[in-house]
């Protein structure tokens, strides 16, 4: 058996050889790397061949990676589009309904203007609101339906002035305070508003009466064949004053024997800001119509 000192000498020699071999390999690698670096600086085109071969070898893997990345992005877009579809559809429906209301109001205004121009030769001016304010609150659980706006006597608000949102009529001012006012909503059981069909092809005059349940009862003035249809838009007729003609009021949701049941176009619960307009005074038009009527009679 060899002494322990011989074993330690043998192990130490092997460790020295390993370290020496590592140094030699590192030196060779450094020399080769320096040579390749110098060659690339002196003649860059010398490595174009190996680069092309390397690119060709890596190309299939790159294509697979790119395809996977594209498919993954398409999948994520599809998933996010699926989850966004509901809100987008709701927004589109809201925009289409608002556009339909605006179209009905425009047709009603056009028909009203044509009628007035034919009879009186008058041109209606755009109504400037008394004030634009916030709808503070509205009741929705009792038969009496009221709203409250953040403007009162100080802003020029008076009892009877019509209140409307961007979509259509909300109601009319019932009580006025110094800084706030109470509004009688269209759906209140005491609210009655003269309306007519916005369509110029079919004519119908009626009263829109609040039912106290968030809907409106449409009662035709002339009974007989009911011209109303589901989806018809009703606008103010201007009869009786207060509301200027051609403002959107309600959409027919159910046809009855003497009229229809409709839902208000402007929902107070979904309204933030409203405009208070001056009281419509048809007497001014009637007074202006006298000389025209006399000339026609002559």
Secondary structure as UniProt FT lines:
FT   HELIX           4..42
FT   HELIX           44..47
FT   HELIX           48..119
FT   STRAND          131..138
FT   STRAND          146..149
FT   HELIX           153..155
FT   TURN            159..160
FT   STRAND          162..164
FT   STRAND          169..176
FT   STRAND          181..185
FT   TURN            186..187
FT   TURN            189..190
FT   STRAND          192..197
FT   STRAND          205..210
FT   STRAND          215..220
FT   TURN            230..231
FT   STRAND          233..236
FT   TURN            239..240
FT   TURN            245..246
FT   STRAND          248..256
FT   TURN            257..258
FT   STRAND          259..264
FT   HELIX           268..270
FT   STRAND          273..276
FT   HELIX           282..297
//
